[in-house]
Amino acid sequence: MKSVTKPGQPEGPLEVSDIHKDGCTLKWKRPKDDGGEPIDNYVVEKFDPETGIWLPVGKTTGAVPEMKVDGLIPGHEYKFRVKAVNKEGESEPLETIGTITAKDPYSRYI
């Protein structure tokens, strides 16, 4: 009988694109190892360096390795992380390498 475990860490890099004053888009790759169970969804969290706390952003609908993030505070810096989820639990998180600042791409002022 095959052992079933939580999935492996999503594959990086965790890419941040379409950055604007209150959101962005995150993309990553599926884990190499799903733990023997299908990936149900991905959980996305944001880190605000000012508070030092990881907060939930939401979860994907199904095993889509992409998510639009809304509700960011303009001018704040953020890091993100994503975890794959199957019936056995959550994987280790994949984090963004650096921080992003929530701002419109063409504004010089925050």
C-alpha positions as CSV (number, residue, x, y, z in Angstrom):
1,M,0.0,0.0,0.0
2,K,1.3,3.4,-1.0
3,S,1.8,5.9,1.8
4,V,0.0,9.1,1.6
5,T,1.5,12.3,2.9
6,K,1.0,16.0,2.7
7,P,2.3,17.5,-0.6
8,G,5.8,18.8,-1.3
9,Q,6.5,22.5,-1.4
10,P,5.3,24.3,-4.5
11,E,8.0,24.9,-7.1
12,G,9.4,28.4,-7.4
13,P,10.0,31.0,-8.1
14,L,6.9,32.6,-6.6
15,E,6.4,35.4,-9.1
16,V,4.7,38.6,-8.4
17,S,3.2,40.6,-11.4
18,D,0.6,43.2,-12.2
19,I,1.4,45.1,-9.0
20,H,-0.9,48.0,-8.3
21,K,-1.8,50.1,-5.2
22,D,-4.1,47.5,-3.6
23,G,-3.2,44.2,-5.2
24,C,-1.0,42.0,-7.5
25,T,-1.0,38.6,-9.2
26,L,1.0,35.6,-7.9
27,K,2.1,32.6,-9.9
28,W,4.1,29.5,-9.0
29,K,4.6,25.9,-10.2
30,R,2.9,22.8,-8.8
31,P,4.9,20.7,-6.4
32,K,6.9,17.8,-7.8
33,D,5.3,15.5,-5.2
34,D,1.6,15.7,-4.5
35,G,1.9,13.3,-1.5
36,G,-0.1,10.6,-3.3
37,E,-3.3,12.6,-3.1
38,P,-4.5,15.3,-5.6
39,I,-3.8,18.9,-4.6
40,D,-7.1,20.4,-3.4
41,N,-6.0,24.0,-3.5
42,Y,-3.2,26.4,-2.5
43,V,-3.3,28.7,0.5
44,V,-1.7,32.1,0.1
45,E,-0.5,34.4,2.9
46,K,1.0,37.8,3.0
47,F,3.7,39.2,5.4
48,D,3.6,42.8,6.4
49,P,7.1,43.8,7.7
50,E,5.6,46.6,9.8
51,T,3.5,44.1,11.9
52,G,5.8,41.1,11.5
53,I,2.8,38.8,11.0
54,W,1.8,36.4,8.3
55,L,-1.9,36.9,7.4
56,P,-4.2,34.8,5.2
57,V,-5.0,36.2,1.8
58,G,-7.1,33.3,0.6
59,K,-7.0,30.0,-1.2
60,T,-7.2,29.1,-4.8
61,T,-10.3,27.5,-6.4
62,G,-8.9,24.0,-7.1
63,A,-5.3,23.3,-8.0
64,V,-4.6,26.4,-10.0
65,P,-1.1,27.7,-9.3
66,E,-2.1,31.4,-9.6
67,M,-4.0,33.9,-7.5
68,K,-5.0,37.5,-7.8
69,V,-4.4,39.3,-4.5
70,D,-6.6,42.3,-3.4
71,G,-6.9,44.4,-0.3
72,L,-3.3,45.5,0.1
73,I,-2.6,48.8,1.7
74,P,-1.1,51.3,-0.8
75,G,2.5,52.2,0.0
76,H,3.1,49.1,2.3
77,E,5.7,46.5,1.6
78,Y,4.7,42.8,1.4
79,K,6.1,39.3,1.1
80,F,4.0,36.4,0.1
81,R,4.0,32.6,0.6
82,V,2.0,29.8,-0.8
83,K,1.4,26.3,0.5
84,A,-0.1,23.3,-1.4
85,V,-3.0,21.5,0.3
86,N,-4.2,17.9,0.0
87,K,-6.3,15.7,2.2
88,E,-3.3,15.1,4.5
89,G,-2.5,18.7,5.2
90,E,-0.4,21.7,4.0
91,S,3.1,21.6,2.4
92,E,6.1,23.7,3.5
93,P,5.6,27.2,2.2
94,L,7.2,28.7,-0.9
95,E,8.1,32.4,-0.2
96,T,8.8,35.3,-2.5
97,I,12.5,36.2,-2.5
98,G,12.1,39.9,-1.8
99,T,9.3,42.3,-0.9
100,I,7.0,44.3,-3.2
101,T,5.5,47.7,-2.5
102,A,1.8,48.1,-3.3
103,K,1.6,51.0,-5.7
104,D,0.4,51.8,-9.1
105,P,3.1,51.1,-11.7
106,Y,3.1,54.6,-13.2
107,S,2.8,56.7,-10.0
108,R,5.9,58.4,-8.7
109,Y,4.1,59.1,-5.5
110,I,2.7,56.6,-3.1
